[in-house]
Amino acid sequence: MIHVLEITGPRQARAWFAFDREDLLRTLETLVTRAAEHCVYWDDSEALAAFEGGDPRIAGASGWWARRALYNQLVALEVLADDC
């Protein structure tokens, strides 16, 4: 599963997934008109590493909203347990 974090502005982010490369390309083609940065994580481990601070684009206090969107996606897909 491919995880995508779409950052549209400060404090504005959403996460979604694609089943494979073709699904990702189809979805991105429909989003081309949006002004957004897309962070693509090619598998669960890359997405988990990014959430845990491994991606400098979403690290630190300024990336909290983006990490939260990614967290919610990982929990919804049962990649990460919601122990809170």
N, CA, C and O atoms as a GROMACS GRO file, in nm:
protein
  336
    1MET      N    1   0.083  -0.117   0.000
    1MET     CA    2   0.000   0.000   0.000
    1MET      C    3   0.089   0.124   0.000
    1MET      O    4   0.189   0.130   0.071
    2ILE      N    5   0.052   0.221  -0.079
    2ILE     CA    6   0.126   0.346  -0.090
    2ILE      C    7   0.050   0.454  -0.013
    2ILE      O    8  -0.070   0.472  -0.033
    3HIS      N    9   0.120   0.523   0.074
    3HIS     CA   10   0.059   0.629   0.154
    3HIS      C   11   0.100   0.764   0.097
    3HIS      O   12   0.215   0.786   0.061
    4VAL      N   13   0.003   0.854   0.088
    4VAL     CA   14   0.030   0.988   0.034
    4VAL      C   15  -0.018   1.090   0.135
    4VAL      O   16  -0.130   1.084   0.184
    5LEU      N   17   0.069   1.184   0.165
    5LEU     CA   18   0.035   1.296   0.252
    5LEU      C   19   0.027   1.419   0.164
    5LEU      O   20   0.124   1.457   0.100
    6GLU      N   21  -0.089   1.480   0.162
    6GLU     CA   22  -0.114   1.597   0.077
    6GLU      C   23  -0.119   1.720   0.167
    6GLU      O   24  -0.208   1.734   0.250
    7ILE      N   25  -0.022   1.809   0.149
    7ILE     CA   26  -0.014   1.931   0.231
    7ILE      C   27  -0.056   2.048   0.143
    7ILE      O   28   0.010   2.080   0.044
    8THR      N   29  -0.168   2.111   0.181
    8THR     CA   30  -0.223   2.219   0.099
    8THR      C   31  -0.194   2.357   0.157
    8THR      O   32  -0.222   2.458   0.092
    9GLY      N   33  -0.139   2.362   0.275
    9GLY     CA   34  -0.105   2.490   0.338
    9GLY      C   35  -0.072   2.469   0.484
    9GLY      O   36  -0.074   2.356   0.534
   10PRO      N   37  -0.040   2.577   0.553
   10PRO     CA   38  -0.012   2.565   0.696
   10PRO      C   39  -0.135   2.511   0.769
   10PRO      O   40  -0.246   2.561   0.752
   11ARG      N   41  -0.114   2.411   0.847
   11ARG     CA   42  -0.221   2.349   0.925
   11ARG      C   43  -0.328   2.284   0.838
   11ARG      O   44  -0.440   2.263   0.883
   12GLN      N   45  -0.295   2.252   0.715
   12GLN     CA   46  -0.390   2.188   0.624
   12GLN      C   47  -0.321   2.070   0.556
   12GLN      O   48  -0.234   2.086   0.471
   13ALA      N   49  -0.363   1.952   0.597
   13ALA     CA   50  -0.305   1.831   0.538
   13ALA      C   51  -0.408   1.720   0.544
   13ALA      O   52  -0.494   1.716   0.633
   14ARG      N   53  -0.398   1.630   0.450
   14ARG     CA   54  -0.480   1.509   0.454
   14ARG      C   55  -0.397   1.395   0.400
   14ARG      O   56  -0.306   1.414   0.318
   15ALA      N   57  -0.429   1.277   0.446
   15ALA     CA   58  -0.358   1.158   0.401
   15ALA      C   59  -0.455   1.067   0.329
   15ALA      O   60  -0.573   1.058   0.364
   16TRP      N   61  -0.404   0.999   0.229
   16TRP     CA   62  -0.483   0.900   0.158
   16TRP      C   63  -0.388   0.791   0.108
   16TRP      O   64  -0.267   0.803   0.122
   17PHE      N   65  -0.445   0.687   0.052
   17PHE     CA   66  -0.360   0.576   0.008
   17PHE      C   67  -0.397   0.535  -0.134
   17PHE      O   68  -0.505   0.564  -0.184
   18ALA      N   69  -0.303   0.466  -0.195
   18ALA     CA   70  -0.324   0.405  -0.326
   18ALA      C   71  -0.284   0.258  -0.313
   18ALA      O   72  -0.193   0.223  -0.237
   19PHE      N   73  -0.352   0.175  -0.388
   19PHE     CA   74  -0.322   0.032  -0.380
   19PHE      C   75  -0.191  -0.005  -0.449
   19PHE      O   76  -0.118  -0.093  -0.403
   20ASP      N   77  -0.162   0.064  -0.560
   20ASP     CA   78  -0.040   0.035  -0.635
   20ASP      C   79   0.000   0.160  -0.715
   20ASP      O   80  -0.066   0.263  -0.707
   21ARG      N   81   0.108   0.148  -0.791
   21ARG     CA   82   0.161   0.263  -0.866
   21ARG      C   83   0.058   0.317  -0.966
   21ARG      O   84   0.045   0.439  -0.981
   22GLU      N   85  -0.015   0.230  -1.034
   22GLU     CA   86  -0.114   0.274  -1.133
   22GLU      C   87  -0.228   0.351  -1.064
   22GLU      O   88  -0.272   0.454  -1.114
   23ASP      N   89  -0.273   0.301  -0.951
   23ASP     CA   90  -0.378   0.369  -0.874
   23ASP      C   91  -0.328   0.506  -0.829
   23ASP      O   92  -0.402   0.604  -0.834
   24LEU      N   93  -0.204   0.512  -0.785
   24LEU     CA   94  -0.145   0.639  -0.743
   24LEU      C   95  -0.142   0.739  -0.858
   24LEU      O   96  -0.182   0.854  -0.841
   25LEU      N   97  -0.096   0.697  -0.975
   25LEU     CA   98  -0.088   0.786  -1.090
   25LEU      C   99  -0.225   0.836  -1.134
   25LEU      O  100  -0.241   0.953  -1.167
   26ARG      N  101  -0.326   0.747  -1.134
   26ARG     CA  102  -0.462   0.789  -1.170
   26ARG      C  103  -0.513   0.895  -1.073
   26ARG      O  104  -0.571   0.994  -1.115
   27THR      N  105  -0.491   0.874  -0.945
   27THR     CA  106  -0.540   0.967  -0.844
   27THR      C  107  -0.466   1.100  -0.853
   27THR      O  108  -0.528   1.206  -0.846
   28LEU      N  109  -0.334   1.094  -0.868
   28LEU     CA  110  -0.258   1.219  -0.879
   28LEU      C  111  -0.297   1.300  -1.002
   28LEU      O  112  -0.296   1.423  -0.997
   29GLU      N  113  -0.330   1.233  -1.110
   29GLU     CA  114  -0.373   1.305  -1.231
   29GLU      C  115  -0.498   1.387  -1.205
   29GLU      O  116  -0.513   1.496  -1.260
   30THR      N  117  -0.587   1.335  -1.122
   30THR     CA  118  -0.710   1.410  -1.092
   30THR      C  119  -0.684   1.525  -0.996
   30THR      O  120  -0.766   1.616  -0.986
   31LEU      N  121  -0.572   1.522  -0.926
   31LEU     CA  122  -0.540   1.625  -0.828
   31LEU      C  123  -0.442   1.730  -0.880
   31LEU      O  124  -0.402   1.818  -0.804
   32VAL      N  125  -0.403   1.721  -1.005
   32VAL     CA  126  -0.302   1.810  -1.060
   32VAL      C  127  -0.339   1.957  -1.043
   32VAL      O  128  -0.251   2.041  -1.024
   33THR      N  129  -0.465   1.989  -1.048
   33THR     CA  130  -0.506   2.129  -1.038
   33THR      C  131  -0.493   2.184  -0.896
   33THR      O  132  -0.495   2.305  -0.877
   34ARG      N  133  -0.481   2.098  -0.798
   34ARG     CA  134  -0.466   2.144  -0.661
   34ARG      C  135  -0.324   2.192  -0.636
   34ARG      O  136  -0.227   2.133  -0.682
   35ALA      N  137  -0.316   2.302  -0.562
   35ALA     CA  138  -0.184   2.350  -0.520
   35ALA      C  139  -0.150   2.279  -0.390
   35ALA      O  140  -0.195   2.319  -0.283
   36ALA      N  141  -0.072   2.174  -0.400
   36ALA     CA  142  -0.038   2.095  -0.281
   36ALA      C  143   0.096   2.029  -0.300
   36ALA      O  144   0.142   2.003  -0.411
   37GLU      N  145   0.158   2.001  -0.188
   37GLU     CA  146   0.280   1.919  -0.187
   37GLU      C  147   0.236   1.778  -0.154
   37GLU      O  148   0.161   1.757  -0.058
   38HIS      N  149   0.282   1.682  -0.230
   38HIS     CA  150   0.248   1.542  -0.206
   38HIS      C  151   0.372   1.468  -0.159
   38HIS      O  152   0.472   1.459  -0.231
   39CYS      N  153   0.365   1.416  -0.040
   39CYS     CA  154   0.472   1.333   0.015
   39CYS      C  155   0.428   1.188  -0.005
   39CYS      O  156   0.326   1.146   0.049
   40VAL      N  157   0.504   1.113  -0.081
   40VAL     CA  158   0.467   0.976  -0.113
   40VAL      C  159   0.555   0.881  -0.034
   40VAL      O  160   0.678   0.891  -0.036
   41TYR      N  161   0.491   0.788   0.036
   41TYR     CA  162   0.560   0.684   0.111
   41TYR      C  163   0.520   0.551   0.049
   41TYR      O  164   0.403   0.514   0.050
   42TRP      N  165   0.617   0.480  -0.004
   42TRP     CA  166   0.591   0.364  -0.089
   42TRP      C  167   0.545   0.240  -0.015
   42TRP      O  168   0.499   0.145  -0.078
   43ASP      N  169   0.555   0.239   0.116
   43ASP     CA  170   0.504   0.125   0.191
   43ASP      C  171   0.479   0.168   0.336
   43ASP      O  172   0.508   0.281   0.375
   44ASP      N  173   0.425   0.075   0.414
   44ASP     CA  174   0.391   0.105   0.554
   44ASP      C  175   0.512   0.149   0.634
   44ASP      O  176   0.503   0.242   0.715
   45SER      N  177   0.628   0.083   0.613
   45SER     CA  178   0.745   0.120   0.693
   45SER      C  179   0.795   0.260   0.664
   45SER      O  180   0.839   0.330   0.755
   46GLU      N  181   0.788   0.303   0.538
   46GLU     CA  182   0.827   0.440   0.506
   46GLU      C  183   0.731   0.540   0.570
   46GLU      O  184   0.774   0.643   0.622
   47ALA      N  185   0.602   0.510   0.568
   47ALA     CA  186   0.503   0.599   0.629
   47ALA      C  187   0.523   0.606   0.780
   47ALA      O  188   0.515   0.714   0.838
   48LEU      N  189   0.548   0.493   0.843
   48LEU     CA  190   0.573   0.492   0.988
   48LEU      C  191   0.699   0.571   1.022
   48LEU      O  192   0.700   0.648   1.118
   49ALA      N  193   0.803   0.553   0.944
   49ALA     CA  194   0.928   0.626   0.968
   49ALA      C  195   0.905   0.777   0.954
   49ALA      O  196   0.958   0.855   1.033
   50ALA      N  197   0.828   0.817   0.855
   50ALA     CA  198   0.797   0.960   0.836
   50ALA      C  199   0.720   1.013   0.957
   50ALA      O  200   0.751   1.121   1.008
   51PHE      N  201   0.622   0.938   1.002
   51PHE     CA  202   0.543   0.979   1.118
   51PHE      C  203   0.632   0.993   1.242
   51PHE      O  204   0.611   1.083   1.324
   52GLU      N  205   0.728   0.906   1.255
   52GLU     CA  206   0.816   0.907   1.373
   52GLU      C  207   0.929   1.008   1.362
   52GLU      O  208   1.019   1.009   1.446
   53GLY      N  209   0.927   1.094   1.259
   53GLY     CA  210   1.026   1.200   1.248
   53GLY      C  211   1.128   1.180   1.140
   53GLY      O  212   1.221   1.260   1.128
   54GLY      N  213   1.115   1.076   1.059
   54GLY     CA  214   1.212   1.046   0.957
   54GLY      C  215   1.201   1.129   0.829
   54GLY      O  216   1.287   1.119   0.741
   55ASP      N  217   1.098   1.210   0.818
   55ASP     CA  218   1.081   1.295   0.700
   55ASP      C  219   1.092   1.440   0.744
   55ASP      O  220   1.002   1.490   0.810
   56PRO      N  221   1.200   1.509   0.708
   56PRO     CA  222   1.219   1.647   0.753
   56PRO      C  223   1.112   1.743   0.704
   56PRO      O  224   1.094   1.851   0.761
   57ARG      N  225   1.040   1.706   0.596
   57ARG     CA  226   0.932   1.793   0.546
   57ARG      C  227   0.817   1.806   0.644
   57ARG      O  228   0.742   1.903   0.640
   58ILE      N  229   0.802   1.706   0.733
   58ILE     CA  230   0.691   1.711   0.828
   58ILE      C  231   0.738   1.698   0.973
   58ILE      O  232   0.656   1.680   1.064
   59ALA      N  233   0.866   1.709   0.994
   59ALA     CA  234   0.922   1.697   1.130
   59ALA      C  235   0.905   1.828   1.206
   59ALA      O  236   0.885   1.934   1.147
   60GLY      N  237   0.914   1.820   1.336
   60GLY     CA  238   0.910   1.938   1.420
   60GLY      C  239   0.770   1.992   1.442
   60GLY      O  240   0.672   1.937   1.392
   61ALA      N  241   0.763   2.101   1.516
   61ALA     CA  242   0.635   2.160   1.552
   61ALA      C  243   0.556   2.207   1.429
   61ALA      O  244   0.434   2.196   1.427
   62SER      N  245   0.625   2.258   1.329
   62SER     CA  246   0.555   2.309   1.211
   62SER      C  247   0.489   2.197   1.130
   62SER      O  248   0.396   2.223   1.054
   63GLY      N  249   0.534   2.075   1.146
   63GLY     CA  250   0.477   1.963   1.072
   63GLY      C  251   0.374   1.883   1.150
   63GLY      O  252   0.331   1.776   1.105
   64TRP      N  253   0.335   1.934   1.267
   64TRP     CA  254   0.242   1.859   1.352
   64TRP      C  255   0.114   1.824   1.278
   64TRP      O  256   0.068   1.709   1.287
   65TRP      N  257   0.054   1.917   1.206
   65TRP     CA  258  -0.073   1.892   1.137
   65TRP      C  259  -0.058   1.783   1.031
   65TRP      O  260  -0.145   1.698   1.015
   66ALA      N  261   0.052   1.785   0.961
   66ALA     CA  262   0.075   1.684   0.859
   66ALA      C  263   0.097   1.546   0.923
   66ALA      O  264   0.043   1.446   0.876
   67ARG      N  265   0.176   1.543   1.030
   67ARG     CA  266   0.198   1.415   1.099
   67ARG      C  267   0.067   1.362   1.156
   67ARG      O  268   0.044   1.241   1.155
   68ARG      N  269  -0.018   1.451   1.206
   68ARG     CA  270  -0.147   1.408   1.262
   68ARG      C  271  -0.235   1.345   1.153
   68ARG      O  272  -0.299   1.243   1.176
   69ALA      N  273  -0.238   1.406   1.036
   69ALA     CA  274  -0.315   1.350   0.924
   69ALA      C  275  -0.261   1.212   0.887
   69ALA      O  276  -0.338   1.119   0.863
   70LEU      N  277  -0.129   1.199   0.883
   70LEU     CA  278  -0.068   1.070   0.852
   70LEU      C  279  -0.098   0.969   0.962
   70LEU      O  280  -0.128   0.854   0.932
   71TYR      N  281  -0.090   1.011   1.086
   71TYR     CA  282  -0.123   0.924   1.199
   71TYR      C  283  -0.265   0.870   1.186
   71TYR      O  284  -0.288   0.750   1.198
   72ASN      N  285  -0.360   0.959   1.160
   72ASN     CA  286  -0.500   0.916   1.149
   72ASN      C  287  -0.518   0.814   1.037
   72ASN      O  288  -0.594   0.719   1.051
   73GLN      N  289  -0.447   0.834   0.926
   73GLN     CA  290  -0.455   0.739   0.816
   73GLN      C  291  -0.395   0.604   0.856
   73GLN      O  292  -0.453   0.499   0.826
   74LEU      N  293  -0.282   0.606   0.922
   74LEU     CA  294  -0.216   0.481   0.964
   74LEU      C  295  -0.301   0.405   1.064
   74LEU      O  296  -0.305   0.282   1.061
   75VAL      N  297  -0.368   0.475   1.153
   75VAL     CA  298  -0.456   0.409   1.250
   75VAL      C  299  -0.578   0.351   1.178
   75VAL      O  300  -0.616   0.237   1.204
   76ALA      N  301  -0.638   0.428   1.087
   76ALA     CA  302  -0.756   0.381   1.013
   76ALA      C  303  -0.726   0.255   0.933
   76ALA      O  304  -0.812   0.168   0.919
   77LEU      N  305  -0.605   0.244   0.881
   77LEU     CA  306  -0.567   0.126   0.803
   77LEU      C  307  -0.505   0.016   0.889
   77LEU      O  308  -0.458  -0.085   0.837
   78GLU      N  309  -0.505   0.037   1.019
   78GLU     CA  310  -0.451  -0.058   1.116
   78GLU      C  311  -0.305  -0.091   1.095
   78GLU      O  312  -0.259  -0.202   1.123
   79VAL      N  313  -0.231   0.009   1.045
   79VAL     CA  314  -0.086  -0.002   1.035
   79VAL      C  315  -0.024   0.035   1.169
   79VAL      O  316   0.081  -0.016   1.206
   80LEU      N  317  -0.091   0.122   1.238
   80LEU     CA  318  -0.046   0.174   1.368
   80LEU      C  319  -0.161   0.157   1.467
   80LEU      O  320  -0.276   0.184   1.433
   81ALA      N  321  -0.131   0.114   1.588
   81ALA     CA  322  -0.234   0.099   1.690
   81ALA      C  323  -0.262   0.232   1.756
   81ALA      O  324  -0.171   0.312   1.779
   82ASP      N  325  -0.389   0.255   1.786
   82ASP     CA  326  -0.429   0.378   1.856
   82ASP      C  327  -0.442   0.343   2.004
   82ASP      O  328  -0.548   0.300   2.050
   83ASP      N  329  -0.332   0.362   2.077
   83ASP     CA  330  -0.329   0.327   2.218
   83ASP      C  331  -0.366   0.441   2.310
   83ASP      O  332  -0.361   0.426   2.432
   84CYS      N  333  -0.403   0.554   2.254
   84CYS     CA  334  -0.433   0.672   2.335
   84CYS      C  335  -0.573   0.667   2.390
   84CYS      O  336  -0.615   0.758   2.461
   0.00000   0.00000   0.00000
